[in-house]
Amino acid sequence: MSKKQFYTLPNDLPLESGSVLKTPTVAYNTYGTLNESKDNVVWIFHALTAASNVDEWWEGLVGEGKLFNPDNHYIVCANILGSCYGSTGPNSINPDTGKPYFHSFPNITIRDIVNSLIELRKYLGIDKIKMAVGGSCGGYQALEWLLMEPETIENYTICVTSPKESAWGVAVHTAHRTAIELDPTWNPDREDSGLEGMKGARQIGLLFYRNHEIYHQHQNEDNNEKTKDFKSTSYLKYQGEKLARRFSPISYYKLTEILDTHNIARGRDQEIKDTLKRIKQKGLVVSISSDLLCPPPEQQFMARHLPNAQYGLIDSLYGHDGFLLEYEKIGKVIQEAFPELDL
């Protein structure tokens, strides 16, 4: 187990928008010890509603005896800005007003988040990252960092991700936000603003994180006489309630906006493929065969244009969430791609 820690930046964080986020705090967990040569760092980036406790949400890959083992590696995972798990976000106090930001939390981007992580890296005394690993929007962060500090990250693994938010992804996130906006409680500045709407947003998300086949396997009705109280309905409502007990609706809304800003070519190139060609480090790009949200063609496009990347396709029915659940298969392809790292 690792205790959550907090680093408050000594200075304001300049944002891509031209604004600043005043002395933000980054919450993080570390596992293991940084060795004398400082060459055992594994940095893991979390996805949308996860947190820095990577040993809990990716327990199949992180922990004693696992692929990323704190006995050998110094593992770092930081909560992203805009979240509600310790890093500065909508529920944090705005230093200018002495009150929570709530809806006034500034617009930030994936690039802004990575800048905060770079400050954390410096604070922790890390010069090199042996392996950067991220799935979904964790992959967005990894890609940006590979471009922003190419001398820092030596190897990377990115799963179910893309070099820019797709039109499909923006559409899905827009549906999430519309569900929240339709909640009559959305506009007031309070912690539970839009809570019921977020439950609906989560239900929309679960349609794209999984797929037809997995719902058929687990939620199909075997009673031909049934006309209501369906398993799928109960499952989605349960998932909405479950998220509502642990997450901030304003954070959820803001984070989907942050995902939509993802585009590694912004300010760099006219073509995404040219930006991908800038990433020279050794890498692995992983797809889940049944992923609806970030389907395999997106990762295959990246693998074709990343100069030093291998590609792995995981056969799984679990859709986008497969990167969290198929840890044995993912661990195997990582080991096969990086035999020299002795993972």
C-alpha positions in Angstrom: 0.0 0.0 0.0 1.0 3.6 -0.6 -0.2 6.7 1.2 -1.4 9.6 -1.0 1.0 12.5 -1.0 0.6 16.1 -2.1 2.9 18.6 -3.9 1.9 22.2 -4.2 3.7 24.0 -6.9 5.6 27.0 -5.6 4.5 29.2 -8.6 1.3 29.6 -10.6 0.9 27.2 -13.5 0.6 29.0 -16.9 -2.2 27.6 -19.0 -2.5 27.2 -22.7 -5.5 29.5 -22.6 -3.3 32.4 -21.5 -4.6 32.2 -17.9 -3.0 30.7 -14.9 -3.9 28.2 -12.2 -2.7 29.6 -8.9 -0.2 27.4 -7.1 -2.0 24.1 -7.9 -1.6 21.0 -5.8 -0.9 17.6 -7.4 -1.9 14.5 -5.4 0.3 11.4 -6.1 1.3 8.0 -4.9 4.7 6.3 -5.1 5.6 2.7 -4.7 9.1 1.4 -4.2 12.3 3.4 -4.0 14.2 5.5 -6.5 17.5 3.7 -6.9 21.0 5.4 -6.8 21.3 5.5 -10.6 17.7 6.8 -10.8 16.9 4.4 -13.7 14.0 2.4 -12.3 11.1 4.9 -12.7 7.8 3.6 -14.0 5.3 6.5 -14.4 1.6 5.4 -14.8 -1.1 7.8 -16.0 -4.7 7.2 -14.9 -7.9 7.5 -17.0 -11.0 9.7 -16.6 -12.4 9.0 -13.1 -9.5 7.0 -11.6 -7.0 8.4 -9.1 -3.4 8.0 -8.1 -3.9 4.7 -6.2 -2.8 2.6 -9.2 -2.2 -0.4 -7.0 -6.0 -0.6 -6.5 -7.4 0.1 -10.0 -4.6 -1.8 -11.8 -3.8 -4.3 -9.2 -3.1 -7.0 -11.8 -0.1 -5.1 -13.0 1.1 -3.1 -10.0 2.3 -4.6 -6.8 4.7 -7.2 -5.3 5.2 -10.0 -7.7 3.5 -8.2 -10.5 4.9 -6.7 -13.8 5.5 -3.4 -12.2 7.0 -4.4 -8.9 7.9 -1.9 -6.1 10.7 -4.2 -5.1 12.4 -3.3 -8.4 10.7 -0.2 -9.7 9.9 3.3 -8.4 6.3 3.6 -9.5 4.6 7.0 -9.7 1.0 7.8 -10.4 -0.4 11.3 -10.1 -4.0 12.5 -10.0 -4.8 14.8 -12.9 -5.7 18.5 -12.5 -9.5 19.0 -12.7 -10.2 15.7 -10.8 -11.6 15.4 -7.3 -9.1 13.1 -5.7 -6.6 15.5 -4.3 -5.2 17.5 -7.2 -6.6 21.0 -7.7 -10.0 20.9 -9.3 -13.5 22.4 -9.2 -14.0 21.6 -5.6 -10.7 23.1 -4.5 -10.5 26.6 -2.9 -9.8 29.5 -5.3 -7.1 31.6 -3.7 -8.6 34.7 -5.1 -12.1 34.2 -3.5 -11.5 31.9 -0.6 -14.3 29.8 -1.9 -14.4 26.6 -4.1 -14.0 27.2 -7.8 -16.9 25.0 -8.8 -18.1 26.2 -12.2 -15.4 28.9 -12.5 -12.6 26.4 -12.6 -10.4 27.5 -15.5 -10.3 25.7 -18.9 -7.3 23.5 -18.9 -5.8 21.0 -21.5 -4.0 17.7 -21.5 -0.8 19.8 -22.1 -1.5 21.8 -19.0 -1.9 18.6 -17.0 1.5 17.3 -18.3 3.2 20.6 -17.3 2.0 20.0 -13.7 3.4 16.4 -13.9 6.7 17.7 -15.1 6.9 20.0 -12.0 6.1 16.9 -9.9 8.9 15.0 -11.6 11.4 17.7 -10.8 10.3 17.8 -7.2 10.7 14.0 -6.9 14.2 14.2 -8.2 13.5 12.1 -11.3 15.6 12.7 -14.3 14.6 9.8 -16.5 11.5 7.7 -16.8 12.3 4.1 -17.7 8.7 3.3 -18.8 5.7 5.6 -19.2 2.4 3.7 -19.3 -1.1 5.0 -19.9 -4.5 3.8 -21.1 -7.3 5.8 -22.6 -6.7 9.5 -21.6 -3.7 8.2 -19.7 -2.3 7.6 -23.1 -3.0 11.2 -24.1 -0.8 12.4 -21.2 2.0 10.0 -22.2 2.0 11.1 -25.8 2.1 14.8 -24.8 5.0 14.2 -22.4 6.9 12.2 -25.0 6.8 15.3 -27.2 7.3 17.9 -24.4 10.3 16.2 -22.8 11.7 13.7 -25.3 14.9 13.3 -23.3 13.1 12.2 -20.2 10.9 9.2 -21.2 12.9 6.3 -22.5 10.2 3.8 -23.3 6.4 3.9 -23.4 3.3 1.7 -23.5 0.0 3.3 -24.6 -3.3 1.4 -24.6 -6.7 2.1 -26.2 -5.8 5.7 -27.0 -5.3 8.2 -29.9 -3.2 11.1 -31.0 -6.2 13.5 -30.9 -9.7 13.2 -29.6 -11.7 11.8 -32.4 -15.0 13.3 -33.7 -16.6 10.2 -32.2 -15.0 10.8 -28.8 -16.1 14.5 -28.8 -19.7 13.4 -29.7 -19.7 10.9 -26.8 -18.4 13.5 -24.4 -21.0 16.0 -25.6 -23.7 13.5 -24.8 -22.2 13.1 -21.3 -22.2 16.9 -20.8 -25.7 17.3 -22.2 -27.1 14.8 -19.7 -25.5 16.8 -16.9 -26.7 20.2 -18.3 -30.3 18.9 -18.3 -30.1 18.4 -14.6 -32.1 21.3 -13.0 -29.4 21.6 -10.3 -26.6 22.1 -12.7 -26.0 25.8 -12.6 -25.7 26.6 -8.9 -22.2 26.6 -7.3 -22.3 23.6 -5.0 -20.6 20.3 -4.8 -23.6 18.2 -5.9 -24.5 20.5 -8.8 -25.6 18.2 -11.6 -25.3 15.0 -9.6 -28.4 13.3 -11.1 -27.2 14.3 -14.6 -23.9 12.7 -13.9 -25.6 9.4 -13.2 -27.1 9.6 -16.7 -23.8 10.6 -18.2 -22.2 7.5 -16.6 -24.9 5.3 -18.1 -24.1 6.8 -21.5 -20.4 6.1 -20.9 -21.0 2.4 -20.0 -22.5 1.9 -23.5 -19.2 2.8 -25.1 -16.8 1.4 -22.5 -18.3 -2.1 -23.1 -20.2 -3.5 -26.1 -23.1 -5.5 -27.4 -21.6 -8.9 -26.8 -20.5 -8.4 -23.2 -24.0 -7.0 -22.3 -25.5 -10.1 -24.0 -23.3 -12.4 -21.9 -23.9 -10.7 -18.6 -27.3 -8.9 -18.8 -29.3 -11.0 -21.2 -32.7 -12.0 -19.9 -33.6 -15.7 -19.7 -37.2 -15.1 -18.8 -39.3 -14.7 -21.9 -42.2 -13.3 -20.0 -40.4 -10.3 -18.6 -41.6 -6.9 -19.6 -39.8 -4.6 -17.1 -37.0 -4.5 -14.4 -34.4 -5.7 -16.9 -30.9 -6.6 -15.9 -29.3 -4.0 -18.2 -31.4 -1.3 -16.6 -30.4 -2.3 -13.1 -26.8 -2.5 -14.1 -26.7 0.9 -15.6 -28.6 2.5 -12.8 -26.2 0.8 -10.3 -23.2 2.2 -12.1 -24.6 5.7 -12.1 -25.3 5.5 -8.4 -21.8 4.0 -7.7 -20.1 6.9 -9.5 -22.3 9.5 -7.8 -21.1 8.2 -4.4 -17.4 8.9 -5.2 -17.1 11.6 -7.9 -17.8 15.3 -8.5 -20.2 16.1 -11.3 -18.4 19.4 -12.1 -15.1 17.5 -12.3 -16.7 15.0 -14.6 -18.0 17.7 -16.8 -14.7 19.6 -16.9 -12.6 16.5 -17.5 -14.6 15.5 -20.6 -13.9 19.0 -21.9 -10.2 18.5 -21.1 -10.3 15.2 -23.1 -11.7 17.1 -26.1 -8.7 19.4 -26.2 -6.3 16.5 -26.9 -4.5 17.0 -30.2 -0.7 16.4 -30.3 -0.4 18.3 -33.6 -1.7 21.6 -32.1 1.0 24.2 -32.4 3.4 21.7 -33.9 2.3 20.3 -37.3 -0.4 20.4 -40.0 -0.6 16.6 -40.0 -0.9 14.3 -37.0 1.3 11.7 -38.7 4.2 14.3 -38.8 3.8 14.9 -35.0 3.9 11.1 -34.4 7.1 10.9 -36.4 8.7 13.2 -33.8 8.4 10.5 -31.1 11.6 8.5 -31.4 11.5 6.6 -28.2 10.8 2.8 -28.2 7.2 2.2 -27.7 4.3 -0.2 -27.7 0.8 0.6 -28.9 -2.0 -1.7 -27.6 -5.5 -2.1 -28.9 -8.5 -4.0 -27.5 -10.3 -5.8 -30.3 -13.8 -4.9 -29.2 -13.2 -1.3 -28.2 -15.9 1.0 -29.4 -14.6 4.3 -27.9 -11.0 4.2 -29.2 -11.2 1.4 -31.8 -8.1 -0.5 -33.1 -7.8 1.6 -36.4 -6.8 4.6 -34.2 -3.9 2.7 -32.6 -3.0 1.0 -35.9 -2.6 4.5 -37.4 -0.3 5.5 -34.6 1.8 2.4 -34.9 2.3 3.0 -38.6 3.7 6.5 -38.0 5.5 6.1 -34.7 9.1 5.4 -35.9 10.1 3.0 -33.1 6.8 1.4 -31.9 5.4 -2.1 -31.9 1.7 -2.9 -32.1 -0.2 -5.4 -30.0 -3.9 -6.4 -30.4 -5.6 -7.9 -27.3 -8.5 -10.2 -28.2 -11.1 -9.3 -25.6 -14.9 -8.9 -25.3 -14.5 -6.2 -22.6 -14.3 -3.2 -25.0 -12.6 0.0 -23.9 -12.5 -1.2 -20.3 -10.4 -4.2 -21.4 -7.3 -2.2 -20.7 -8.2 -2.3 -17.0 -9.4 -5.9 -16.9 -7.1 -7.8 -19.3 -4.0 -7.2 -17.3 -2.5 -10.7 -17.8 -2.7 -10.3 -21.6 -1.4 -6.7 -21.5 1.4 -7.7 -19.2 2.5 -10.4 -21.6 2.6 -8.1 -24.6 4.6 -5.5 -22.6 7.2 -8.1 -21.6 7.5 -9.4 -25.1 7.9 -5.9 -26.5 10.6 -4.9 -24.0 12.7 -8.0 -23.2 15.7 -5.9 -22.5 14.0 -4.1 -19.6 13.7 -7.3 -17.5 10.1 -6.4 -16.4 
